């Protein structure tokens, strides 16, 4: 190894290496693998969080825009740190999508509109225009996460608790 440095955010290490056989030099990047929550899809399925899937969505939204790869990487790191800060084992896909929209809104408004138009699946142009007038709201409080199926269960629990004698 020739050189080793932390990146600016401190979440990965860049190492310059040299092959002892051919004297070729190359760079490797090392990242601490952290446990990410499962993502709860709209239909209730759970799947592992995929950094690559989020990155592809952001890159596709930023296609042919003057958004540096460094800024995209920083946005993705902020999303992942926020997800980990919740300390939850499962997170709804709507929450992840909302986080992506918040970050894209900061990066590039056109990329934000592109992502929102696909992600939100609008019924018509009026709904699309109305929704895009307001900037996306960041979810900082884990208790405010979007769990549509859980709210239905909570209301059932409330109904059952009313029937129980005290």
CORGIDA-V628835 format. One record per run of one state. SS is the DSSP state (~ for helix, > for strand, _ for the rest). FROM is the first residue (numbers start at 1). LEN is the number of residues. If there is no record, write none. Layout:
ss = (SS	SS)
from = (FROM	FROM)
len = (LEN	LEN)
//
This chain:
ss = (_	>	_	>	_	>	_	>	_	>	_	~	_	~	_	>	~	_	~	_	~	_	~	_	~	_)
from = (1	3	7	12	19	25	32	38	41	46	49	51	62	69	87	90	93	108	109	120	125	134	142	145	148	164)
len = (2	4	5	7	6	7	6	3	5	3	2	11	7	18	3	3	15	1	11	5	9	8	3	3	16	3)
//
